[in-house]
Amino acid sequence: MLTIKESILIYIGPPIPSRGLFQFGSFVGDIPEFLEPPMQVEEIRELVVDVNNLVEAKKELSIVGTENNKVF
């Protein structure tokens, strides 16, 4: 059985190919160094969620007025 001790983060925002950031890109543990510049933007950072919260976060994207919807 596979066990992962580090958290898995997923970016649920729109793709930003010029920065190497793609929707549903996943990261084990922490955000890679090359993505630190775009992560300085609060709105982008808010769209990085823990995999355990993915379903709820995606649901919020589709509800007008929620924080994730506004940020997206």
Phi, psi and omega per residue, in radians:
M1 nan 2.346 -3.125
L2 -1.462 2.249 3.040
T3 -2.196 2.396 3.121
I4 -2.027 2.127 -3.089
K5 -1.536 -0.337 3.133
E6 -1.696 2.693 3.123
S7 -1.266 2.702 3.065
I8 -1.972 2.171 3.139
L9 -1.873 2.523 -3.132
I10 -2.290 2.322 3.068
Y11 -1.522 2.132 -3.088
I12 -1.901 0.137 -3.125
G13 -1.465 -3.081 3.125
P14 -1.217 2.678 -3.138
P15 -1.176 2.498 3.032
I16 -2.240 1.327 -3.023
P17 -1.014 -0.576 -3.124
S18 -1.110 -0.354 3.121
R19 -1.868 0.033 3.139
G20 1.329 0.409 -3.093
L21 -1.965 2.097 -3.081
F22 -2.152 2.549 -3.137
Q23 -1.019 2.356 -3.120
F24 1.190 0.320 2.975
G25 -1.147 2.403 -3.085
S26 -2.075 2.646 -3.087
F27 -2.378 2.295 3.110
V28 -1.654 2.157 3.101
G29 1.593 -1.316 -3.077
D30 -2.600 2.979 3.134
I31 -1.219 2.334 3.104
P32 -1.095 2.657 -3.113
E33 -0.984 -0.681 -3.082
F34 -1.157 -0.273 3.107
L35 -1.719 0.046 3.135
E36 -1.063 -0.744 3.138
P37 -1.000 -0.868 3.117
P38 -1.185 -0.439 3.140
M39 -1.275 -0.179 3.064
Q40 -1.229 -0.344 3.100
V41 -1.436 2.055 -3.034
E42 -0.973 -0.701 -3.104
E43 -1.110 -0.618 3.109
I44 -1.254 -0.787 -3.115
R45 -1.062 -0.611 -3.136
E46 -1.155 -0.339 -3.137
L47 -1.634 0.228 2.995
V48 -1.778 2.026 -3.064
V49 -2.150 2.734 3.048
D50 -1.229 2.500 -3.108
V51 -0.998 -0.520 3.126
N52 -1.187 -0.333 -3.137
N53 -1.877 0.160 -3.029
L54 -1.057 -0.832 -3.081
V55 -1.066 -0.828 -3.135
E56 -1.147 -0.720 3.138
A57 -1.111 -0.730 3.111
K58 -1.146 -0.654 3.112
K59 -1.085 -0.738 3.126
E60 -1.104 -0.538 3.122
L61 -1.037 -0.579 -3.051
S62 -1.554 -0.098 -3.134
I63 -1.720 1.984 -3.113
V64 -1.047 2.285 3.090
G65 1.759 -0.274 3.109
T66 -1.284 2.804 -3.126
E67 -1.026 -0.799 3.138
N68 -1.095 -0.657 3.118
N69 -1.134 -0.771 -3.139
K70 -1.104 -0.760 -3.112
V71 -1.177 -0.697 -3.123
F72 -1.071 nan nan
